Amino acid sequence: LQDRLPPFSQSEAEAVIAQSLERPVAQAFVSLGPPVAAASIAQVHFATLKNGREVAVKVLRPGMLDVIEDDLSLLRTLARWVERLSADGKRLRPREVVAEFDVYLHDELDLVREAANAAQLRRNMQGLNLVLVPEMLWDYCTSTVIVMERMYGIPISQTDRLLAAGVDVKRLSRDGVTIFFTQVFRDGFFHADMHPGNIQISVEPATFGRYIALDFGIVGTLTANDRDYLAQNFLAFFRRDYKRVAELHLESGWVPGETRVDALESAIRTVCEPLFDRPLKDISLGQVLLHLFQTSRRFNVQIQPQLVLLQKTLLNVEGLGRQLDPELDLWSTAKPFLERWMGEQVGVEGLTQRLKDEAPRYAKLLPELPRLL
């Protein structure tokens, strides 16, 4: 996209800001610096507000909607061809997958939505003390411009600088896994663009060693059923209970009802057994997904479009973990978290919480119960 769009100058950015905020840039900012980060959809400038607060200003590229619509039209055409001409077309559900990306791309073009995503993640992560999310300044947020708290950190890709600053990179790799699984399973709302360009590490004394998350245009959401199903799958994998994995696929309807459990169990064991007790440096989740896709073709597993974004993010997490600590054992790091989370869902604590959630309905229903009976 960057090659196809004209250069995005500082003066153009100022014009977008002036039009979006309905006031001259000079009235909003003391100064607006040159672009410090550029991507396909938007670019970022540092600025100073009239009250002296330093902020980051994200500006949407002009003409993005037309470019995105052209690309999506091409993808829809290709998806129809794949569905008609490929033997796997219906199983892979390419049109549904493109429709998922359609939603995410249009969401990403609305910067107010991105600001709202950031605000939600900031609330969710406050008690975890592992990740920082910039505060959004709503007085300056529109669909084409958002202004946020300026964050100071070292890009996570600059490992040498992190080590020189005294950051424990091995702990960072474990924290990254914890953050990801907390967002996915506790909240069902996760940062879905976790590549190194969007992650920094704080070296400020008060928040030393915490992640700084940036760019919230793409977030993923999971229903309670999705989370429960995925957690059971992960735990069954970690316990090497491949029969349970096969049963879960049948229970969810992901494979045809006539599929033999023992045959699916054997195929899953063949893919997953070589992975355990090995460091992350010796495991490629990309290769694992490839083998699982080959297995899914054999058993006619239905692709789930709502989980495509989760798979992409899992690969991002793998890349970050491999970069920080090649010896990280992803499985042993994630297993205690999932066991604790499942215990909270099915134990006394989970029952108590569900009773609290349902209490307003009970309060309304109980007085009416004799008449209803």
C-alpha positions, 0 to 999 in steps of 0.5 A: 500500500505504501508503494501505491499511495503518494508520499504523506508529507507533514503539511498534508498531515496538518491539513488532515488534522485541521479539517478533522478537528475543525480548528487550525493546528496552531490552536491545538498544538504548540508544535507538530513534529515530522512523522516518526512512524509510518504504516500503510494506513496511518502515520504518527507525529509527536506534538506538544499541546498548549498545556505543555503535555507531550502527545503522539498524533496518529493521522489517517492517510488520505484516500485509504478507503478507496484503496481498501475497497479495491483490494477487498473487491479483488479478494472477494473475487479470488475467494469465489474462484477458490470456493468454486474451483478448489476441492477444499473450497467449501471446507476452507470457507474463503468468503467468510475469511475475507468477510472477517478481514473486511470487518477488521480493515474497515474498523481500522479505518475509523480511528475513533474505534481504535481509540476505544479499543485502546481505552478498553485494553487499558482498563483490562490491563490495569491490574496486571502490572505487565503492560502499559497502554497510552491514554487517549485524549478524547477532545482531539480524537476523530475518525481520521485523527487521534491524539494519545499520551506519548510513551517512552520506551525501547523497541522490543526488537532492539535486544542489545539496548534492552540488555544494556538497560538492565532489562531481564529479557527472559522474564519479558518472554514469559510476561509476553505469554502471560499477557497474551493468554490473559487477554484471550482467555480472561477478557476475550479481547486481545491486541491482534497486531503484536508484531515488534513494531507495535511493542516497546519496553519501558525503562522509566523507574516507575514502570521499568521492564513493562511492555508498552502496547501501541497501534490498536487498529486490530483487536480480536474478540472471542465469545465465552464458548470460543474461550472455553473450547480453546482452553479445553483444547490447549489443556488437552494438548499440554496434557497430551490427551489427544483423545480429548482433543479429537472429542472436542473437535467432534463436540464442536461440530468442526469435523463431520459426526461420522469421523472416527475418534481413534483415527483423528486422535492418532493423526493429532498425536503424530503432529503434536507429540514431537513438540513437547519437552523442546525449547521454542527455538526448536519449534516452529508454530508455522510448521505446526499449523501447516501439519495441522492444516494437512491433517484437517484436510484429511478429516474435512475439518471446517475452518473457523473464520473467527479464529483466523485472527487469533492464529495470526496473533499466536504467530506474532507471540511466537516471533517475540518469544523466539527473539527474546528467549530462544530457550523459552518453553511455551507449553510449560509457561502457558499450562499453569495459567490455563489450569488456573483459569479453567479452575476459576471457570468450573470451580466454586469461584466460577460458580459464585461469579456466575451467580453474581452475574445472574442475580439481577435476572433472579431478582426480577424473576423470583417475585413473578415465579408463583404466577409463572408456575 
